[in-house]
Amino acid sequence: MQTLWSPRGGAYGLTFSPDGDLLAGLTHDTVYCWTRSRNWDKSGLKWAAGHLTAVAFHPSGRTLAYAALNSSEPPEAPPAPDTPPVPRRASP
């Protein structure tokens, strides 16, 4: 097992290339690739136009695609779960 360095507290959406040589992952604004054949050397691509959400390799392994929300602001937190309504008395 190997620990790979990633800024800002870690990366998510990790995926390997089909040949297993590249590992890609995201932070909110950067796509990172680590290369196994280069002693896990890391490179990155900064994305300033939105919040990155996903990354995937084409089956050929020659293309890396990523998706982002079309906003310069990160997404809002999901709403809190609904709480049951408070019972109310009927008016006289």
N, C-alpha and C positions, 0 to 999 in steps of 0.2 A: 504494500500500500504506500502511496505517496501523497504528501500534502502539497497542494499547489497554492501559490500566493494570489490573492485577489484583493484589490482595494475596496474600501467602503463596506467592510463586513461580510464579504462573500458574494458568490455568484449564484444565479438560479437558472432554471431551464437548460441544464447541462445536457449535451448530446455529443456522441462520438461520430466522426466521419465513418463512412462504410468500411474503409480499410483499417480503422482503429488508430490511425496516426495523429489525428487532430481531435481535440476536445474543445467544444465551443460552449460559452455560457454568457449570461447577461448580468449587468447591474442596471439600475434604472436608466442610465444614459450611455452605457458603453457595451459593445460586443467584444468579448475576449476570446482568443484562440490560443490554446497551449499545444505545442508540437512535441509528441513523444520522441520522435527520432532526433530531436535537437535538445534532449535532456529537459523536456517540458518547458522550453523557451516560450514566453508569453508575448503576444502582440495584442493591440486593442484598436478599436475604431469608435471614436466618440460620436454620439448622435445628439444634436442639440434641438431637434425639431419636435420632440415628443418623448413619451415614456415608453421604453422598450418593453415588449411583452412576450416575445417568442423568438426562437432561433431554430433552424433546421438545415441539414445538408441535403442537397440533391442526391439521388441514388448513385450518380456517377462519382460523387465526392469532390467534384471540381467547382461547385457553386455552394455558397452559404447564403441562405435567405434569413431575413429578420423582419419582425413586425413591430409597429409602434402605434401608440395612440396618437392621434393628430392634435396634439396640444403641447404647449410648453410647460404645463403644470402636471404634476403627477396625478394619477386618478384619486378620486375621493375614496375614503374608507367606506366599506359597505355599511348600510344602515344597521342599527342594532336590531336584534330580533324583536318582533312584536310582542308586547306584553299583553296579557289578557285584559279586556276592558273591565273597568271598575263597575260593579253593579250599582245602579242608581234606583232610587225610589221613584215610583210614579207620583206625579203631582196630584194633590187632592182636588 
